[in-house]
Amino acid sequence: MSTKPIFVATHPRACSTAFERVFMTRRDILTCVHEPFGDAFYFGPERMSTRYENDEQARKDSGFANSTFKTIFERIEQESKEGKRLFIKDITHYLVPPNGQLATIAPSLGGKTVKKGVGTNGINSEINGTNGTNGSLNGHANGNHKAPFPYGTESEAGNPTVVPAEILKQFHFTFLIRHPRHSIPSYFRCTVPPLDNITCFYDFMPSEAGYDELRRVFDFLIEDKQVGPTRAGEHGELGDGEVSITVIDADDLLDDPEAIISAYCKEVGIKYDPQMLSWDTEEDHQRAKDAFEKWKGFHDDAINSTSLKPRNSAHKSKTVESEDKEWREKYGNEGAKIIRECVDANIPDYEYLKSFAIKI
């Protein structure tokens, strides 16, 4: 059974923070790390998102303007020194260039530049010992003053992320998904008034839906034999170093938390305890507030929760017509149109990943 740090790879608004709160109760054996890679993706000198590209002050005010993928991995390495197993939950598209761009290795993680004379010095592909910098880290990559991506560094065959495969291999990857009909409207709500004044996400970017990136990373990890081929719940012993293909669907989780969490624990080598589904001490709430503070407005429900209980009844899917009507009432005709287009565009990737989900 794997003892590697657990990495829950997900997309926005997948109930992933509620899922994380379950494992935050296991302070006896786990150290939880909450969404670290957004620091580099949005704000740092290796940023790939253009969301704050024209707002340098916002990047500075975030406190993460100097965060690179290397510094984040160093932080994760530091967290592991407590001697507990790490539990990392993060949005997969923070590791993948948006809009289907070819991924090249982040300069701080040893990406070798294609252009002569803008190379790195003394950098290797391990987390420890990455000591060089790349010409793109000053925010003026490739002769321009825009977001540093593309870095002008080399890619790894088949790898859709900016992280070397040798680093990815150090983690036990699992996956959490939710149907776009739920996640996309929830995300849209965070990018329009009045909530946008809290989140500071002032426009909806379909490229942040995250399903395409999650699917490509999922496929790469299987092809690279980092997960699978055994699926979660299948009988038989895993091979040496093998981890199962473990996909959780958020609606299954909400319908039967105990069964899903218990099954998940079995796949990652944690002994399930029913008390993991409840958290209502002052210490629990403070720990959650501290962990989720940097993404204001996105995690209020999880922060204010006290437990994970089954929904009153199994979720009933609405018709397309009733969904569209609800979205028009909340967000107007244009908002509903944007949501519908984004939902429909991401359903094929969701359904593909859903075909691997744990069945109880």
Order of alpha helices (4+ residues) and beta strands (2+ residues): beta-alpha-beta-alpha-alpha-beta-alpha-beta-alpha-alpha-alpha-beta-alpha-alpha-alpha-alpha-alpha
